[in-house]
Amino acid sequence: MKGLLITVGVLLVLLVAADRVGVLVAEDQVAAQVQQQGQLAGEPEVDITGFPFLTQAVAGRYDDVRISLTADELGQPAGTSAEISLQGVQLPLSDVLGGEVSQLPVDRVDGRASVPFDLLAAQLGGDTTLTREGDGLRITKTVEVLGQTIPLTAAGQVALDGQDLVVTVDSAAGAGIDVPSFVLEQAQDLLDFRYTVPALPFGLQLTGLQVADGGVDVTVAASDVVLQ
């Protein structure tokens, strides 16, 4: 009986080891395919969720494959990042074992990308700074109106228009100085701007946004994607 238990224990250890080796190989295959399809600067971090892996591998279908993309991999400024979830990935076991993946059909792709405040502030240039204020933005910038240089602080909202983030100022005031209302009205318009989010891999489209502490987080999605 003791020998049987030892044998079973050894087999379980071998199965777990094989499972972990298999998932690492599959993750490498997916990472290479994602890099090529997304024209990324490097292979992203890939995590095939679910245990055991081998049951998914035999079926050739993975429920949730998570991908983390850095600013360098996306070719975007520091602070930019994306977290992507590939749902319903079809990857035959024979392709994994053969080390050759010609395509990756995916039922749905969901994710979130972060656009840092520094990147948005660069659209206005100069000494612009953006910070979070509730669900909106606080903008500070020195502008020139009617020949006068005026430091301003303003409250604005950010909305989604297709692939653009549109920032619209609701109110503005002089930063530490009194500014006539007619001057503020003209200055306020100078703080409105839009930022076009660069094309994302896998045909992802923007579906929503939320202002966060370090920038604007946008949600993205795509359906029936084939990475090939």
Order of alpha helices (4+ residues) and beta strands (2+ residues): alpha-beta-alpha-beta-alpha-beta-alpha-beta-alpha-beta-beta-beta-beta-alpha-beta-beta-beta
